[in-house]
Amino acid sequence: MSIPFVARRGRKLPRRTTPFVFAFYMATIMAMLMCLVITAGERGIGPGYFHQVLDAYRLAMPAAFCCVLIVRPFVLRLVAMTVCLH
């Protein structure tokens, strides 16, 4: 029995797409979390909360994706300066 959500070796994206896949996943998760928190903080959790969150997310996700792509090299340098990689 195979698990349908596990990517098979032949169906994975090439290694060169790693920065873009990382940015996509990171932006997707962080933008949603931030939209949930900021919408709740600014407008409260009530009727229409999730609709307001999704409205904010439509703007936040593409912006977060671009930002993650831009800051990734800087963050990698910061991590290299902070963590012993030996």
N, CA, C and O atoms as a Maestro MAE file, in Angstrom:
{
 s_m_m2io_version
 :::
 2.0.0
}

f_m_ct {
 s_m_title
 :::
 protein
 m_atom[344] {
  # First column is atom index #
  i_m_mmod_type
  r_m_x_coord
  r_m_y_coord
  r_m_z_coord
  i_m_residue_number
  s_m_chain_name
  s_m_pdb_residue_name
  s_m_pdb_atom_name
  i_m_atomic_number
  :::
  1 25 0.845 -1.163 0.000 1 A "MET " " N  " 7
  2 3 0.000 0.000 0.000 1 A "MET " " CA " 6
  3 2 0.904 1.244 0.000 1 A "MET " " C  " 6
  4 15 1.820 1.348 0.815 1 A "MET " " O  " 8
  5 25 0.642 2.175 -0.910 2 A "SER " " N  " 7
  6 3 1.468 3.379 -0.971 2 A "SER " " CA " 6
  7 2 0.702 4.559 -0.398 2 A "SER " " C  " 6
  8 15 -0.527 4.613 -0.450 2 A "SER " " O  " 8
  9 25 1.447 5.487 0.141 3 A "ILE " " N  " 7
  10 3 0.858 6.703 0.706 3 A "ILE " " CA " 6
  11 2 0.769 7.732 -0.421 3 A "ILE " " C  " 6
  12 15 1.789 8.044 -1.036 3 A "ILE " " O  " 8
  13 25 -0.418 8.268 -0.710 4 A "PRO " " N  " 7
  14 3 -0.592 9.138 -1.877 4 A "PRO " " CA " 6
  15 2 0.121 10.477 -1.776 4 A "PRO " " C  " 6
  16 15 0.396 11.083 -2.811 4 A "PRO " " O  " 8
  17 25 0.434 10.971 -0.578 5 A "PHE " " N  " 7
  18 3 1.019 12.296 -0.430 5 A "PHE " " CA " 6
  19 2 2.536 12.295 -0.472 5 A "PHE " " C  " 6
  20 15 3.145 13.365 -0.491 5 A "PHE " " O  " 8
  21 25 3.160 11.138 -0.488 6 A "VAL " " N  " 7
  22 3 4.616 11.064 -0.544 6 A "VAL " " CA " 6
  23 2 5.050 11.127 -2.002 6 A "VAL " " C  " 6
  24 15 4.617 10.318 -2.823 6 A "VAL " " O  " 8
  25 25 5.905 12.091 -2.318 7 A "ALA " " N  " 7
  26 3 6.372 12.241 -3.702 7 A "ALA " " CA " 6
  27 2 7.314 11.091 -4.054 7 A "ALA " " C  " 6
  28 15 8.204 10.735 -3.281 7 A "ALA " " O  " 8
  29 25 7.104 10.541 -5.194 8 A "ARG " " N  " 7
  30 3 8.010 9.507 -5.676 8 A "ARG " " CA " 6
  31 2 9.256 10.168 -6.219 8 A "ARG " " C  " 6
  32 15 9.226 11.336 -6.609 8 A "ARG " " O  " 8
  33 25 10.339 9.438 -6.247 9 A "ARG " " N  " 7
  34 3 11.628 9.989 -6.663 9 A "ARG " " CA " 6
  35 2 11.552 10.661 -8.027 9 A "ARG " " C  " 6
  36 15 12.128 11.736 -8.200 9 A "ARG " " O  " 8
  37 25 10.877 10.082 -8.981 10 A "GLY " " N  " 7
  38 3 10.796 10.633 -10.319 10 A "GLY " " CA " 6
  39 2 9.886 11.852 -10.434 10 A "GLY " " C  " 6
  40 15 9.921 12.549 -11.448 10 A "GLY " " O  " 8
  41 25 9.085 12.117 -9.429 11 A "ARG " " N  " 7
  42 3 8.121 13.212 -9.478 11 A "ARG " " CA " 6
  43 2 8.571 14.438 -8.700 11 A "ARG " " C  " 6
  44 15 7.831 15.420 -8.630 11 A "ARG " " O  " 8
  45 25 9.732 14.412 -8.128 12 A "LYS " " N  " 7
  46 3 10.220 15.553 -7.368 12 A "LYS " " CA " 6
  47 2 10.782 16.614 -8.305 12 A "LYS " " C  " 6
  48 15 11.207 16.326 -9.424 12 A "LYS " " O  " 8
  49 25 10.769 17.842 -7.815 13 A "LEU " " N  " 7
  50 3 11.346 18.944 -8.578 13 A "LEU " " CA " 6
  51 2 12.865 18.866 -8.545 13 A "LEU " " C  " 6
  52 15 13.430 18.291 -7.615 13 A "LEU " " O  " 8
  53 25 13.533 19.433 -9.538 14 A "PRO " " N  " 7
  54 3 15.005 19.423 -9.537 14 A "PRO " " CA " 6
  55 2 15.572 20.222 -8.362 14 A "PRO " " C  " 6
  56 15 14.927 21.137 -7.851 14 A "PRO " " O  " 8
  57 25 16.766 19.870 -7.951 15 A "ARG " " N  " 7
  58 3 17.437 20.511 -6.815 15 A "ARG " " CA " 6
  59 2 17.560 22.020 -7.001 15 A "ARG " " C  " 6
  60 15 17.497 22.759 -6.019 15 A "ARG " " O  " 8
  61 25 17.730 22.489 -8.215 16 A "ARG " " N  " 7
  62 3 17.925 23.924 -8.467 16 A "ARG " " CA " 6
  63 2 16.696 24.756 -8.100 16 A "ARG " " C  " 6
  64 15 16.791 25.978 -7.983 16 A "ARG " " O  " 8
  65 25 15.554 24.113 -7.920 17 A "THR " " N  " 7
  66 3 14.342 24.843 -7.538 17 A "THR " " CA " 6
  67 2 14.197 25.004 -6.024 17 A "THR " " C  " 6
  68 15 13.227 25.601 -5.558 17 A "THR " " O  " 8
  69 25 15.146 24.480 -5.258 18 A "THR " " N  " 7
  70 3 15.062 24.499 -3.797 18 A "THR " " CA " 6
  71 2 14.781 25.886 -3.213 18 A "THR " " C  " 6
  72 15 13.891 26.005 -2.372 18 A "THR " " O  " 8
  73 25 15.500 26.943 -3.620 19 A "PRO " " N  " 7
  74 3 15.208 28.256 -3.025 19 A "PRO " " CA " 6
  75 2 13.775 28.722 -3.272 19 A "PRO " " C  " 6
  76 15 13.174 29.365 -2.411 19 A "PRO " " O  " 8
  77 25 13.235 28.407 -4.424 20 A "PHE " " N  " 7
  78 3 11.879 28.833 -4.759 20 A "PHE " " CA " 6
  79 2 10.827 28.017 -4.019 20 A "PHE " " C  " 6
  80 15 9.815 28.557 -3.573 20 A "PHE " " O  " 8
  81 25 11.070 26.712 -3.889 21 A "VAL " " N  " 7
  82 3 10.144 25.856 -3.152 21 A "VAL " " CA " 6
  83 2 10.160 26.236 -1.670 21 A "VAL " " C  " 6
  84 15 9.113 26.325 -1.030 21 A "VAL " " O  " 8
  85 25 11.365 26.460 -1.136 22 A "PHE " " N  " 7
  86 3 11.479 26.903 0.253 22 A "PHE " " CA " 6
  87 2 10.725 28.214 0.455 22 A "PHE " " C  " 6
  88 15 9.954 28.345 1.406 22 A "PHE " " O  " 8
  89 25 10.940 29.183 -0.429 23 A "ALA " " N  " 7
  90 3 10.273 30.481 -0.307 23 A "ALA " " CA " 6
  91 2 8.761 30.329 -0.401 23 A "ALA " " C  " 6
  92 15 8.027 30.999 0.325 23 A "ALA " " O  " 8
  93 25 8.288 29.464 -1.280 24 A "PHE " " N  " 7
  94 3 6.849 29.252 -1.430 24 A "PHE " " CA " 6
  95 2 6.244 28.694 -0.150 24 A "PHE " " C  " 6
  96 15 5.243 29.217 0.339 24 A "PHE " " O  " 8
  97 25 6.840 27.635 0.399 25 A "TYR " " N  " 7
  98 3 6.310 27.030 1.616 25 A "TYR " " CA " 6
  99 2 6.399 27.995 2.797 25 A "TYR " " C  " 6
  100 15 5.440 28.145 3.554 25 A "TYR " " O  " 8
  101 25 7.550 28.647 2.952 26 A "MET " " N  " 7
  102 3 7.732 29.572 4.067 26 A "MET " " CA " 6
  103 2 6.741 30.728 3.970 26 A "MET " " C  " 6
  104 15 6.117 31.098 4.965 26 A "MET " " O  " 8
  105 25 6.595 31.297 2.782 27 A "ALA " " N  " 7
  106 3 5.675 32.419 2.597 27 A "ALA " " CA " 6
  107 2 4.233 31.994 2.818 27 A "ALA " " C  " 6
  108 15 3.457 32.726 3.431 27 A "ALA " " O  " 8
  109 25 3.869 30.818 2.325 28 A "THR " " N  " 7
  110 3 2.505 30.324 2.489 28 A "THR " " CA " 6
  111 2 2.142 30.201 3.960 28 A "THR " " C  " 6
  112 15 1.089 30.674 4.390 28 A "THR " " O  " 8
  113 25 3.006 29.574 4.718 29 A "ILE " " N  " 7
  114 3 2.738 29.336 6.134 29 A "ILE " " CA " 6
  115 2 2.777 30.631 6.938 29 A "ILE " " C  " 6
  116 15 1.854 30.920 7.700 29 A "ILE " " O  " 8
  117 25 3.842 31.411 6.769 30 A "MET " " N  " 7
  118 3 3.993 32.629 7.561 30 A "MET " " CA " 6
  119 2 2.937 33.677 7.218 30 A "MET " " C  " 6
  120 15 2.416 34.339 8.115 30 A "MET " " O  " 8
  121 25 2.617 33.837 5.950 31 A "ALA " " N  " 7
  122 3 1.599 34.822 5.579 31 A "ALA " " CA " 6
  123 2 0.251 34.452 6.191 31 A "ALA " " C  " 6
  124 15 -0.464 35.327 6.680 31 A "ALA " " O  " 8
  125 25 -0.104 33.173 6.171 32 A "MET " " N  " 7
  126 3 -1.379 32.764 6.755 32 A "MET " " CA " 6
  127 2 -1.379 32.983 8.263 32 A "MET " " C  " 6
  128 15 -2.346 33.509 8.812 32 A "MET " " O  " 8
  129 25 -0.306 32.584 8.934 33 A "LEU " " N  " 7
  130 3 -0.245 32.785 10.379 33 A "LEU " " CA " 6
  131 2 -0.328 34.265 10.741 33 A "LEU " " C  " 6
  132 15 -1.049 34.644 11.664 33 A "LEU " " O  " 8
  133 25 0.400 35.087 10.023 34 A "MET " " N  " 7
  134 3 0.386 36.520 10.317 34 A "MET " " CA " 6
  135 2 -0.983 37.126 10.019 34 A "MET " " C  " 6
  136 15 -1.456 37.970 10.780 34 A "MET " " O  " 8
  137 25 -1.621 36.719 8.944 35 A "CYS " " N  " 7
  138 3 -2.965 37.223 8.634 35 A "CYS " " CA " 6
  139 2 -3.964 36.826 9.717 35 A "CYS " " C  " 6
  140 15 -4.809 37.632 10.106 35 A "CYS " " O  " 8
  141 25 -3.873 35.602 10.201 36 A "LEU " " N  " 7
  142 3 -4.755 35.156 11.281 36 A "LEU " " CA " 6
  143 2 -4.565 36.007 12.534 36 A "LEU " " C  " 6
  144 15 -5.537 36.462 13.138 36 A "LEU " " O  " 8
  145 25 -3.311 36.218 12.918 37 A "VAL " " N  " 7
  146 3 -3.009 36.949 14.146 37 A "VAL " " CA " 6
  147 2 -3.346 38.435 14.007 37 A "VAL " " C  " 6
  148 15 -3.988 39.008 14.887 37 A "VAL " " O  " 8
  149 25 -2.920 39.057 12.916 38 A "ILE " " N  " 7
  150 3 -3.134 40.497 12.754 38 A "ILE " " CA " 6
  151 2 -4.622 40.818 12.591 38 A "ILE " " C  " 6
  152 15 -5.107 41.801 13.152 38 A "ILE " " O  " 8
  153 25 -5.338 40.007 11.838 39 A "THR " " N  " 7
  154 3 -6.779 40.237 11.680 39 A "THR " " CA " 6
  155 2 -7.486 40.093 13.018 39 A "THR " " C  " 6
  156 15 -8.358 40.899 13.343 39 A "THR " " O  " 8
  157 25 -7.127 39.086 13.795 40 A "ALA " " N  " 7
  158 3 -7.743 38.908 15.120 40 A "ALA " " CA " 6
  159 2 -7.399 40.086 16.027 40 A "ALA " " C  " 6
  160 15 -8.258 40.564 16.768 40 A "ALA " " O  " 8
  161 25 -6.171 40.554 15.977 41 A "GLY " " N  " 7
  162 3 -5.757 41.669 16.828 41 A "GLY " " CA " 6
  163 2 -6.414 42.982 16.447 41 A "GLY " " C  " 6
  164 15 -6.781 43.770 17.319 41 A "GLY " " O  " 8
  165 25 -6.563 43.222 15.162 42 A "GLU " " N  " 7
  166 3 -7.120 44.498 14.700 42 A "GLU " " CA " 6
  167 2 -8.647 44.534 14.708 42 A "GLU " " C  " 6
  168 15 -9.244 45.546 15.073 42 A "GLU " " O  " 8
  169 25 -9.273 43.441 14.308 43 A "ARG " " N  " 7
  170 3 -10.730 43.448 14.124 43 A "ARG " " CA " 6
  171 2 -11.464 42.481 15.039 43 A "ARG " " C  " 6
  172 15 -12.693 42.499 15.109 43 A "ARG " " O  " 8
  173 25 -10.720 41.642 15.734 44 A "GLY " " N  " 7
  174 3 -11.343 40.656 16.604 44 A "GLY " " CA " 6
  175 2 -11.805 39.439 15.817 44 A "GLY " " C  " 6
  176 15 -11.834 39.443 14.586 44 A "GLY " " O  " 8
  177 25 -12.164 38.403 16.558 45 A "ILE " " N  " 7
  178 3 -12.658 37.178 15.936 45 A "ILE " " CA " 6
  179 2 -14.174 37.196 16.062 45 A "ILE " " C  " 6
  180 15 -14.724 37.083 17.158 45 A "ILE " " O  " 8
  181 25 -14.819 37.338 14.950 46 A "GLY " " N  " 7
  182 3 -16.274 37.403 14.945 46 A "GLY " " CA " 6
  183 2 -16.799 36.999 13.595 46 A "GLY " " C  " 6
  184 15 -16.101 36.348 12.818 46 A "GLY " " O  " 8
  185 25 -18.020 37.379 13.309 47 A "PRO " " N  " 7
  186 3 -18.583 37.051 11.999 47 A "PRO " " CA " 6
  187 2 -17.728 37.643 10.876 47 A "PRO " " C  " 6
  188 15 -17.339 38.809 10.928 47 A "PRO " " O  " 8
  189 25 -17.451 36.848 9.893 48 A "GLY " " N  " 7
  190 3 -16.658 37.305 8.757 48 A "GLY " " CA " 6
  191 2 -15.160 37.275 8.983 48 A "GLY " " C  " 6
  192 15 -14.401 37.744 8.135 48 A "GLY " " O  " 8
  193 25 -14.711 36.726 10.123 49 A "TYR " " N  " 7
  194 3 -13.278 36.702 10.442 49 A "TYR " " CA " 6
  195 2 -12.463 36.013 9.350 49 A "TYR " " C  " 6
  196 15 -11.481 36.574 8.863 49 A "TYR " " O  " 8
  197 25 -12.860 34.814 8.967 50 A "PHE " " N  " 7
  198 3 -12.072 34.068 7.983 50 A "PHE " " CA " 6
  199 2 -12.123 34.720 6.604 50 A "PHE " " C  " 6
  200 15 -11.152 34.634 5.852 50 A "PHE " " O  " 8
  201 25 -13.208 35.355 6.265 51 A "HIS " " N  " 7
  202 3 -13.277 36.098 5.002 51 A "HIS " " CA " 6
  203 2 -12.277 37.259 5.020 51 A "HIS " " C  " 6
  204 15 -11.592 37.506 4.028 51 A "HIS " " O  " 8
  205 25 -12.198 37.966 6.143 52 A "GLN " " N  " 7
  206 3 -11.229 39.059 6.280 52 A "GLN " " CA " 6
  207 2 -9.803 38.536 6.224 52 A "GLN " " C  " 6
  208 15 -8.930 39.163 5.624 52 A "GLN " " O  " 8
  209 25 -9.563 37.381 6.853 53 A "VAL " " N  " 7
  210 3 -8.226 36.774 6.821 53 A "VAL " " CA " 6
  211 2 -7.844 36.442 5.381 53 A "VAL " " C  " 6
  212 15 -6.726 36.736 4.956 53 A "VAL " " O  " 8
  213 25 -8.747 35.841 4.635 54 A "LEU " " N  " 7
  214 3 -8.442 35.469 3.250 54 A "LEU " " CA " 6
  215 2 -8.247 36.695 2.364 54 A "LEU " " C  " 6
  216 15 -7.433 36.664 1.441 54 A "LEU " " O  " 8
  217 25 -8.983 37.775 2.630 55 A "ASP " " N  " 7
  218 3 -8.763 39.020 1.891 55 A "ASP " " CA " 6
  219 2 -7.349 39.541 2.128 55 A "ASP " " C  " 6
  220 15 -6.665 39.949 1.190 55 A "ASP " " O  " 8
  221 25 -6.917 39.526 3.384 56 A "ALA " " N  " 7
  222 3 -5.562 39.970 3.718 56 A "ALA " " CA " 6
  223 2 -4.516 39.032 3.119 56 A "ALA " " C  " 6
  224 15 -3.465 39.473 2.655 56 A "ALA " " O  " 8
  225 25 -4.816 37.740 3.136 57 A "TYR " " N  " 7
  226 3 -3.864 36.737 2.638 57 A "TYR " " CA " 6
  227 2 -3.595 36.899 1.144 57 A "TYR " " C  " 6
  228 15 -2.473 36.672 0.692 57 A "TYR " " O  " 8
  229 25 -4.600 37.285 0.379 58 A "ARG " " N  " 7
  230 3 -4.403 37.479 -1.071 58 A "ARG " " CA " 6
  231 2 -3.320 38.511 -1.361 58 A "ARG " " C  " 6
  232 15 -2.613 38.402 -2.363 58 A "ARG " " O  " 8
  233 25 -3.186 39.495 -0.506 59 A "LEU " " N  " 7
  234 3 -2.130 40.492 -0.672 59 A "LEU " " CA " 6
  235 2 -0.832 40.034 -0.017 59 A "LEU " " C  " 6
  236 15 0.252 40.240 -0.563 59 A "LEU " " O  " 8
  237 25 -0.944 39.417 1.147 60 A "ALA " " N  " 7
  238 3 0.232 39.074 1.942 60 A "ALA " " CA " 6
  239 2 1.066 37.950 1.331 60 A "ALA " " C  " 6
  240 15 2.294 38.007 1.387 60 A "ALA " " O  " 8
  241 25 0.438 36.943 0.757 61 A "MET " " N  " 7
  242 3 1.185 35.778 0.259 61 A "MET " " CA " 6
  243 2 2.163 36.143 -0.850 61 A "MET " " C  " 6
  244 15 3.338 35.794 -0.732 61 A "MET " " O  " 8
  245 25 1.756 36.822 -1.918 62 A "PRO " " N  " 7
  246 3 2.748 37.179 -2.946 62 A "PRO " " CA " 6
  247 2 3.852 38.091 -2.407 62 A "PRO " " C  " 6
  248 15 5.015 37.962 -2.790 62 A "PRO " " O  " 8
  249 25 3.479 39.010 -1.520 63 A "ALA " " N  " 7
  250 3 4.491 39.899 -0.932 63 A "ALA " " CA " 6
  251 2 5.472 39.096 -0.084 63 A "ALA " " C  " 6
  252 15 6.679 39.330 -0.147 63 A "ALA " " O  " 8
  253 25 4.968 38.158 0.702 64 A "ALA " " N  " 7
  254 3 5.832 37.330 1.538 64 A "ALA " " CA " 6
  255 2 6.754 36.463 0.686 64 A "ALA " " C  " 6
  256 15 7.926 36.292 1.020 64 A "ALA " " O  " 8
  257 25 6.237 35.921 -0.402 65 A "PHE " " N  " 7
  258 3 7.054 35.088 -1.297 65 A "PHE " " CA " 6
  259 2 8.227 35.898 -1.846 65 A "PHE " " C  " 6
  260 15 9.368 35.436 -1.821 65 A "PHE " " O  " 8
  261 25 7.955 37.084 -2.333 66 A "CYS " " N  " 7
  262 3 9.029 37.939 -2.867 66 A "CYS " " CA " 6
  263 2 10.027 38.317 -1.773 66 A "CYS " " C  " 6
  264 15 11.237 38.307 -1.997 66 A "CYS " " O  " 8
  265 25 9.517 38.645 -0.603 67 A "CYS " " N  " 7
  266 3 10.398 39.027 0.505 67 A "CYS " " CA " 6
  267 2 11.307 37.876 0.928 67 A "CYS " " C  " 6
  268 15 12.496 38.080 1.172 67 A "CYS " " O  " 8
  269 25 10.754 36.677 1.014 68 A "VAL " " N  " 7
  270 3 11.572 35.523 1.401 68 A "VAL " " CA " 6
  271 2 12.669 35.290 0.364 68 A "VAL " " C  " 6
  272 15 13.809 35.004 0.730 68 A "VAL " " O  " 8
  273 25 12.343 35.406 -0.914 69 A "LEU " " N  " 7
  274 3 13.367 35.240 -1.952 69 A "LEU " " CA " 6
  275 2 14.466 36.288 -1.817 69 A "LEU " " C  " 6
  276 15 15.643 35.988 -2.015 69 A "LEU " " O  " 8
  277 25 14.084 37.509 -1.483 70 A "ILE " " N  " 7
  278 3 15.057 38.599 -1.392 70 A "ILE " " CA " 6
  279 2 15.941 38.467 -0.156 70 A "ILE " " C  " 6
  280 15 17.151 38.672 -0.244 70 A "ILE " " O  " 8
  281 25 15.359 38.130 0.993 71 A "VAL " " N  " 7
  282 3 16.145 38.095 2.230 71 A "VAL " " CA " 6
  283 2 16.850 36.766 2.477 71 A "VAL " " C  " 6
  284 15 17.702 36.689 3.362 71 A "VAL " " O  " 8
  285 25 16.526 35.732 1.732 72 A "ARG " " N  " 7
  286 3 17.130 34.416 1.954 72 A "ARG " " CA " 6
  287 2 18.652 34.439 1.948 72 A "ARG " " C  " 6
  288 15 19.257 33.894 2.871 72 A "ARG " " O  " 8
  289 25 19.304 35.043 0.951 73 A "PRO " " N  " 7
  290 3 20.778 35.059 0.979 73 A "PRO " " CA " 6
  291 2 21.340 35.761 2.216 73 A "PRO " " C  " 6
  292 15 22.337 35.313 2.781 73 A "PRO " " O  " 8
  293 25 20.719 36.841 2.632 74 A "PHE " " N  " 7
  294 3 21.161 37.567 3.821 74 A "PHE " " CA " 6
  295 2 20.997 36.700 5.065 74 A "PHE " " C  " 6
  296 15 21.891 36.657 5.910 74 A "PHE " " O  " 8
  297 25 19.873 36.014 5.183 75 A "VAL " " N  " 7
  298 3 19.630 35.153 6.342 75 A "VAL " " CA " 6
  299 2 20.615 33.989 6.363 75 A "VAL " " C  " 6
  300 15 21.100 33.609 7.428 75 A "VAL " " O  " 8
  301 25 20.913 33.421 5.199 76 A "LEU " " N  " 7
  302 3 21.901 32.336 5.152 76 A "LEU " " CA " 6
  303 2 23.263 32.817 5.647 76 A "LEU " " C  " 6
  304 15 23.959 32.081 6.347 76 A "LEU " " O  " 8
  305 25 23.649 34.041 5.293 77 A "ARG " " N  " 7
  306 3 24.921 34.598 5.785 77 A "ARG " " CA " 6
  307 2 24.871 34.809 7.291 77 A "ARG " " C  " 6
  308 15 25.837 34.510 7.994 77 A "ARG " " O  " 8
  309 25 23.755 35.321 7.790 78 A "LEU " " N  " 7
  310 3 23.619 35.512 9.238 78 A "LEU " " CA " 6
  311 2 23.728 34.185 9.980 78 A "LEU " " C  " 6
  312 15 24.393 34.104 11.013 78 A "LEU " " O  " 8
  313 25 23.087 33.158 9.467 79 A "VAL " " N  " 7
  314 3 23.153 31.836 10.098 79 A "VAL " " CA " 6
  315 2 24.590 31.317 10.067 79 A "VAL " " C  " 6
  316 15 25.072 30.774 11.061 79 A "VAL " " O  " 8
  317 25 25.269 31.479 8.949 80 A "ALA " " N  " 7
  318 3 26.659 31.031 8.836 80 A "ALA " " CA " 6
  319 2 27.571 31.758 9.837 80 A "ALA " " C  " 6
  320 15 28.514 31.165 10.360 80 A "ALA " " O  " 8
  321 25 27.290 33.029 10.098 81 A "MET " " N  " 7
  322 3 28.100 33.797 11.054 81 A "MET " " CA " 6
  323 2 27.746 33.433 12.492 81 A "MET " " C  " 6
  324 15 28.543 33.677 13.398 81 A "MET " " O  " 8
  325 25 26.583 32.861 12.718 82 A "THR " " N  " 7
  326 3 26.095 32.600 14.065 82 A "THR " " CA " 6
  327 2 26.298 31.160 14.503 82 A "THR " " C  " 6
  328 15 26.542 30.902 15.682 82 A "THR " " O  " 8
  329 25 26.202 30.222 13.576 83 A "VAL " " N  " 7
  330 3 26.216 28.796 13.906 83 A "VAL " " CA " 6
  331 2 27.505 28.158 13.376 83 A "VAL " " C  " 6
  332 15 27.926 28.422 12.250 83 A "VAL " " O  " 8
  333 25 28.112 27.325 14.200 84 A "CYS " " N  " 7
  334 3 29.287 26.587 13.756 84 A "CYS " " CA " 6
  335 2 28.823 25.456 12.859 84 A "CYS " " C  " 6
  336 15 28.104 24.559 13.301 84 A "CYS " " O  " 8
  337 25 29.234 25.496 11.593 85 A "LEU " " N  " 7
  338 3 28.783 24.510 10.622 85 A "LEU " " CA " 6
  339 2 29.788 23.387 10.383 85 A "LEU " " C  " 6
  340 15 29.708 22.690 9.371 85 A "LEU " " O  " 8
  341 25 30.717 23.207 11.292 86 A "HIS " " N  " 7
  342 3 31.736 22.152 11.137 86 A "HIS " " CA " 6
  343 2 31.236 20.859 11.690 86 A "HIS " " C  " 6
  344 15 31.948 19.855 11.652 86 A "HIS " " O  " 8
  :::
 }
 m_bond[343] {
  # First column is bond index #
  i_m_from
  i_m_to
  i_m_order
  :::
  1 1 2 1
  2 2 3 1
  3 3 4 2
  4 3 5 1
  5 5 6 1
  6 6 7 1
  7 7 8 2
  8 7 9 1
  9 9 10 1
  10 10 11 1
  11 11 12 2
  12 11 13 1
  13 13 14 1
  14 14 15 1
  15 15 16 2
  16 15 17 1
  17 17 18 1
  18 18 19 1
  19 19 20 2
  20 19 21 1
  21 21 22 1
  22 22 23 1
  23 23 24 2
  24 23 25 1
  25 25 26 1
  26 26 27 1
  27 27 28 2
  28 27 29 1
  29 29 30 1
  30 30 31 1
  31 31 32 2
  32 31 33 1
  33 33 34 1
  34 34 35 1
  35 35 36 2
  36 35 37 1
  37 37 38 1
  38 38 39 1
  39 39 40 2
  40 39 41 1
  41 41 42 1
  42 42 43 1
  43 43 44 2
  44 43 45 1
  45 45 46 1
  46 46 47 1
  47 47 48 2
  48 47 49 1
  49 49 50 1
  50 50 51 1
  51 51 52 2
  52 51 53 1
  53 53 54 1
  54 54 55 1
  55 55 56 2
  56 55 57 1
  57 57 58 1
  58 58 59 1
  59 59 60 2
  60 59 61 1
  61 61 62 1
  62 62 63 1
  63 63 64 2
  64 63 65 1
  65 65 66 1
  66 66 67 1
  67 67 68 2
  68 67 69 1
  69 69 70 1
  70 70 71 1
  71 71 72 2
  72 71 73 1
  73 73 74 1
  74 74 75 1
  75 75 76 2
  76 75 77 1
  77 77 78 1
  78 78 79 1
  79 79 80 2
  80 79 81 1
  81 81 82 1
  82 82 83 1
  83 83 84 2
  84 83 85 1
  85 85 86 1
  86 86 87 1
  87 87 88 2
  88 87 89 1
  89 89 90 1
  90 90 91 1
  91 91 92 2
  92 91 93 1
  93 93 94 1
  94 94 95 1
  95 95 96 2
  96 95 97 1
  97 97 98 1
  98 98 99 1
  99 99 100 2
  100 99 101 1
  101 101 102 1
  102 102 103 1
  103 103 104 2
  104 103 105 1
  105 105 106 1
  106 106 107 1
  107 107 108 2
  108 107 109 1
  109 109 110 1
  110 110 111 1
  111 111 112 2
  112 111 113 1
  113 113 114 1
  114 114 115 1
  115 115 116 2
  116 115 117 1
  117 117 118 1
  118 118 119 1
  119 119 120 2
  120 119 121 1
  121 121 122 1
  122 122 123 1
  123 123 124 2
  124 123 125 1
  125 125 126 1
  126 126 127 1
  127 127 128 2
  128 127 129 1
  129 129 130 1
  130 130 131 1
  131 131 132 2
  132 131 133 1
  133 133 134 1
  134 134 135 1
  135 135 136 2
  136 135 137 1
  137 137 138 1
  138 138 139 1
  139 139 140 2
  140 139 141 1
  141 141 142 1
  142 142 143 1
  143 143 144 2
  144 143 145 1
  145 145 146 1
  146 146 147 1
  147 147 148 2
  148 147 149 1
  149 149 150 1
  150 150 151 1
  151 151 152 2
  152 151 153 1
  153 153 154 1
  154 154 155 1
  155 155 156 2
  156 155 157 1
  157 157 158 1
  158 158 159 1
  159 159 160 2
  160 159 161 1
  161 161 162 1
  162 162 163 1
  163 163 164 2
  164 163 165 1
  165 165 166 1
  166 166 167 1
  167 167 168 2
  168 167 169 1
  169 169 170 1
  170 170 171 1
  171 171 172 2
  172 171 173 1
  173 173 174 1
  174 174 175 1
  175 175 176 2
  176 175 177 1
  177 177 178 1
  178 178 179 1
  179 179 180 2
  180 179 181 1
  181 181 182 1
  182 182 183 1
  183 183 184 2
  184 183 185 1
  185 185 186 1
  186 186 187 1
  187 187 188 2
  188 187 189 1
  189 189 190 1
  190 190 191 1
  191 191 192 2
  192 191 193 1
  193 193 194 1
  194 194 195 1
  195 195 196 2
  196 195 197 1
  197 197 198 1
  198 198 199 1
  199 199 200 2
  200 199 201 1
  201 201 202 1
  202 202 203 1
  203 203 204 2
  204 203 205 1
  205 205 206 1
  206 206 207 1
  207 207 208 2
  208 207 209 1
  209 209 210 1
  210 210 211 1
  211 211 212 2
  212 211 213 1
  213 213 214 1
  214 214 215 1
  215 215 216 2
  216 215 217 1
  217 217 218 1
  218 218 219 1
  219 219 220 2
  220 219 221 1
  221 221 222 1
  222 222 223 1
  223 223 224 2
  224 223 225 1
  225 225 226 1
  226 226 227 1
  227 227 228 2
  228 227 229 1
  229 229 230 1
  230 230 231 1
  231 231 232 2
  232 231 233 1
  233 233 234 1
  234 234 235 1
  235 235 236 2
  236 235 237 1
  237 237 238 1
  238 238 239 1
  239 239 240 2
  240 239 241 1
  241 241 242 1
  242 242 243 1
  243 243 244 2
  244 243 245 1
  245 245 246 1
  246 246 247 1
  247 247 248 2
  248 247 249 1
  249 249 250 1
  250 250 251 1
  251 251 252 2
  252 251 253 1
  253 253 254 1
  254 254 255 1
  255 255 256 2
  256 255 257 1
  257 257 258 1
  258 258 259 1
  259 259 260 2
  260 259 261 1
  261 261 262 1
  262 262 263 1
  263 263 264 2
  264 263 265 1
  265 265 266 1
  266 266 267 1
  267 267 268 2
  268 267 269 1
  269 269 270 1
  270 270 271 1
  271 271 272 2
  272 271 273 1
  273 273 274 1
  274 274 275 1
  275 275 276 2
  276 275 277 1
  277 277 278 1
  278 278 279 1
  279 279 280 2
  280 279 281 1
  281 281 282 1
  282 282 283 1
  283 283 284 2
  284 283 285 1
  285 285 286 1
  286 286 287 1
  287 287 288 2
  288 287 289 1
  289 289 290 1
  290 290 291 1
  291 291 292 2
  292 291 293 1
  293 293 294 1
  294 294 295 1
  295 295 296 2
  296 295 297 1
  297 297 298 1
  298 298 299 1
  299 299 300 2
  300 299 301 1
  301 301 302 1
  302 302 303 1
  303 303 304 2
  304 303 305 1
  305 305 306 1
  306 306 307 1
  307 307 308 2
  308 307 309 1
  309 309 310 1
  310 310 311 1
  311 311 312 2
  312 311 313 1
  313 313 314 1
  314 314 315 1
  315 315 316 2
  316 315 317 1
  317 317 318 1
  318 318 319 1
  319 319 320 2
  320 319 321 1
  321 321 322 1
  322 322 323 1
  323 323 324 2
  324 323 325 1
  325 325 326 1
  326 326 327 1
  327 327 328 2
  328 327 329 1
  329 329 330 1
  330 330 331 1
  331 331 332 2
  332 331 333 1
  333 333 334 1
  334 334 335 1
  335 335 336 2
  336 335 337 1
  337 337 338 1
  338 338 339 1
  339 339 340 2
  340 339 341 1
  341 341 342 1
  342 342 343 1
  343 343 344 2
  :::
 }
}
